[in-house]
C-alpha cells in the first residue's frame, strides 16, 4: 500500500512538472520580442525547473516592457 501511495505522488509530481513546462513553452513561443537564442535558453530552463523559471520569466518580461 505504501508503494502505491509513493508511486501516485511521484506520478502527480511528474504530471505537474509537464504541465508547468508546457505552459511556459507556450508563453515563450508567443513572445515575439525574444530572439531565437533567448527562446531556446528559456525553453531549456523550462524543462529543468519550470515552476522556478516561470517567475523568473515573468520578472524578465516585466523588466523589458
C-alpha positions as CSV (number, residue, x, y, z in Angstrom):
1,X,0.0,0.0,0.0
2,X,2.9,2.4,0.8
3,X,4.3,1.8,-2.7
4,X,1.1,2.7,-4.3
5,X,0.9,6.0,-2.4
6,X,4.5,6.7,-3.3
7,X,4.0,6.0,-7.0
8,X,0.8,8.1,-7.0
9,X,2.6,11.0,-5.5
10,X,5.5,10.6,-8.0
11,X,3.1,10.4,-10.9
12,X,1.4,13.6,-9.8
13,X,4.8,15.4,-9.5
14,X,5.8,14.4,-13.0
15,X,2.4,15.4,-14.4
16,X,2.6,18.8,-12.7
17,X,6.1,19.3,-14.0
18,X,5.0,18.5,-17.5
19,X,2.0,20.9,-17.4
20,X,4.1,23.7,-16.0
21,X,6.8,23.2,-18.6
22,X,4.2,23.2,-21.4
23,X,2.5,26.4,-20.1
24,X,5.9,28.1,-20.1
25,X,6.7,26.8,-23.5
26,X,3.5,28.4,-24.9
27,X,4.3,31.7,-23.2
28,X,7.8,31.7,-24.7
29,X,6.7,30.8,-28.2
30,X,4.1,33.6,-28.2
31,X,6.6,36.2,-27.2
32,X,7.8,37.9,-30.4
33,X,10.3,40.1,-28.7
34,X,12.6,37.3,-27.8
35,X,15.4,36.2,-30.2
36,X,15.8,32.7,-31.4
37,X,18.7,32.1,-28.9
38,X,16.7,33.7,-26.0
39,X,13.8,31.4,-26.7
40,X,16.0,28.4,-26.7
41,X,17.5,29.4,-23.4
42,X,14.1,29.9,-21.8
43,X,12.9,26.6,-23.2
44,X,15.8,24.7,-21.7
45,X,15.2,26.4,-18.4
46,X,11.5,25.4,-18.6
47,X,12.5,21.8,-19.0
48,X,14.7,21.8,-15.9
49,X,12.8,23.8,-13.3
50,X,9.5,25.1,-14.8
51,X,8.0,26.5,-11.6
52,X,11.1,28.5,-10.6
53,X,11.7,29.8,-14.1
54,X,8.0,30.7,-14.6
55,X,8.5,33.5,-12.1
56,X,11.9,34.4,-13.4
57,X,10.4,34.7,-16.9
58,X,7.7,37.0,-15.6
59,X,10.3,39.2,-14.0
60,X,12.3,39.3,-17.1
61,X,9.3,40.1,-19.2
62,X,8.2,42.9,-16.9
63,X,11.7,44.5,-17.0
64,X,11.8,44.5,-20.8
65,X,8.4,46.1,-21.5
